[in-house]
Amino acid sequence: MSAFGAYFRLWRVGWVLVREGVVSALPSEGLPPVVALAKSSVTIFERSKAKRQKRSDRLAQAVERLGPSYVKIGQFLATRPDVVGVDFANDLSQLQDRMTFFPIAAAKANIEGSLGRPIEELYASFGDPIAAASIAQVHPAEVDDNDGRKKVAVKVVRPGVRQRFGHDIEAMYLVARLQERFMPSSRRLQPVEVTKTLEQTTKVEMDLRLEAAALSEIAENTEKDPGFRVPKVDWERTGRDVITMEWIDGVKMSDVEGLLAAGHDLNALADTLIQSFLRHTLRDGFFHADMHPGNLFVDAQGMIVAVDMGIVGRLGKKERRFLAEILYGFITRDYIRVAEVHFEAGYVPGHHNVESFAQAIRAIGEPIHGQPAETISMGKLLTLLFEVTELFDMQTRPELVMLQKTMVVVEGVSRMLNPRFNMWKASEPVVGEWIRNNLGPKRIVTDLKDGLKAAVKLAEAVPEIAAQTEKFHHQLLHMSEHGLRFDEQTTEAIGKSEARHNRSARIALWIIALTLLYIAWTLS
């Protein structure tokens, strides 16, 4: 029945998108003629109100009707303009993750079930919720410790959200598989892999122990950094469904007038924000991937405090060097080097011509050098670069796309604080230092150390590799003499699986057909 359920949920999603006018608002360019005709014909089913709304408003209304899971799906797809298109990604990025509160009794039950202790024993006081999103809501509370009573923030997972998301993601997988099967041009974007990433990141976000671990890790990384910190975690009162952390008294970065009234230097805050983000990205390879102004506070001491670490990004050393060499290549106008970096990293297939790729990159870089520095966006530079790489069959790199999207958001916050914000000047101390340490002579020493460590690990593994090789050799000899055979249980299991799959698919298709006939009859 899983296949039937996925088809039914997909039908419901499609119907809601049609009714709210989202489908008709999508671009028709590049669609097969049959699909374009179907798209134009569904406009008769739109609600009259939807026809008067902007596309972003139609999308928000549709997501609200579909439920909490689709808010997370929409927010995730907003980070993938390569998949849904730049304009549609911008519309999705405007989705507000605000939901109705669930009862305080349900929150207390979740906490007690997760921590195995009564609320009265855990907290001196526990207040009504102050904010609710698709996955969790936040309560103010107080705890007693050796320093006396202090205020804390308690984040609690929404009841039933895991089961609901588990069902809704099946429809996403169905869409991804259909897309790969019937739209060969989309295979470069790896729709099924994108869906797997969505599933994994959302599952991680729904386990608040992992968010607590992310807060702890970034706190260690930034312990000596100027002007930036994250809330402290109360591990005694943290579990899968609840995280208790330091209460932050501060002004939201979205409240520019409030920041000015509190006496904060907006230009300095803009510089600190971008420098902090670049340190996390280049130095640590671990960054907060949801740094919109609602998740950023400024405390009384002028420190930027980032909250809500449910979405994070990681970059390996290879990706960090790739990013730094690209930025440095654009600054120095060394477009051949920028092109070579893509080929060396294996991101662009080797059958393409390096000089032709460098020519395409020059088309991005040269116009930038003619503009005032304060008008140049590093995030938009990466956006343009990804658009060009599509022409050369570059495989989508989810971690780089997430970085680019986050960088655009962080730059936007900095420009909100300082309209004349100079991205290149503000980032130079961090990027310049990283390039000197990792792309200069120091890189050779670091690579030698890494190579020596790898050699030692390989030497330690040689006996095990030899044993596995010998075992594999014997298995090959046995197969060559006796052939490859399945045991009876394996053969029977394969037969049952195929039969079950075919039966479910036939049932699902019949029910969809009957449902569509019913809808057509009721509308006639």
HELIX and SHEET records of a PDB file:
HELIX    1   1 SER A    2  ARG A   19  1                                  18    
HELIX    2   2 VAL A   22  ALA A   25  1                                   4    
HELIX    3   3 PRO A   33  SER A   41  1                                   9    
HELIX    4   4 VAL A   42  PHE A   45  5                                   4    
HELIX    5   5 ALA A   50  ARG A   52  5                                   3    
HELIX    6   6 ARG A   55  LEU A   66  1                                  12    
HELIX    7   7 PRO A   68  ALA A   78  1                                  11    
HELIX    8   8 PRO A   81  VAL A   84  1                                   4    
HELIX    9   9 VAL A   86  SER A   93  1                                   8    
HELIX   10  10 ILE A  104  LEU A  115  1                                  12    
HELIX   11  11 ILE A  119  LEU A  122  1                                   4    
HELIX   12  12 VAL A  161  PHE A  182  1                                  22    
HELIX   13  13 PRO A  184  LEU A  189  5                                   6    
HELIX   14  14 PRO A  191  GLU A  205  1                                  15    
HELIX   15  15 LEU A  208  ASN A  221  1                                  14    
HELIX   16  16 VAL A  256  ALA A  261  1                                   6    
HELIX   17  17 LEU A  266  LEU A  278  1                                  13    
HELIX   18  18 ARG A  279  ASP A  284  3                                   6    
HELIX   19  19 PRO A  293  ASN A  295  5                                   3    
HELIX   20  20 LYS A  317  THR A  332  1                                  16    
HELIX   21  21 TYR A  335  GLU A  344  1                                  10    
HELIX   22  22 VAL A  354  HIS A  369  1                                  16    
HELIX   23  23 ALA A  373  THR A  375  5                                   3    
HELIX   24  24 MET A  378  GLU A  390  1                                  13    
HELIX   25  25 PRO A  398  LEU A  417  1                                  20    
HELIX   26  26 MET A  423  ASN A  438  1                                  16    
HELIX   27  27 PRO A  441  HIS A  482  1                                  42    
HELIX   28  28 GLU A  488  LEU A  523  1                                  36    
SHEET    1   A 3 SER A 125  PHE A 126  0                                        
SHEET    2   A 3 ALA A 136  ASP A 145 -1                                        
SHEET    3   A 3 ALA A 131  ALA A 132 -1                                        
SHEET    1   B 5 SER A 125  PHE A 126  0                                        
SHEET    2   B 5 ALA A 136  ASP A 145 -1                                        
SHEET    3   B 5 GLY A 148  VAL A 157 -1                                        
SHEET    4   B 5 VAL A 242  GLU A 246 -1                                        
SHEET    5   B 5 VAL A 233  GLY A 239 -1                                        
SHEET    1   C 4 PHE A 228  ARG A 229  0                                        
SHEET    2   C 4 ILE A 304  ALA A 306  1                                        
SHEET    3   C 4 LEU A 296  ASP A 299 -1                                        
SHEET    4   C 4 GLY A 250  LYS A 252 -1                                        
SHEET    1   D 2 PHE A 286  HIS A 288  0                                        
SHEET    2   D 2 VAL A 312  ARG A 314 -1                                        
END                                                                             
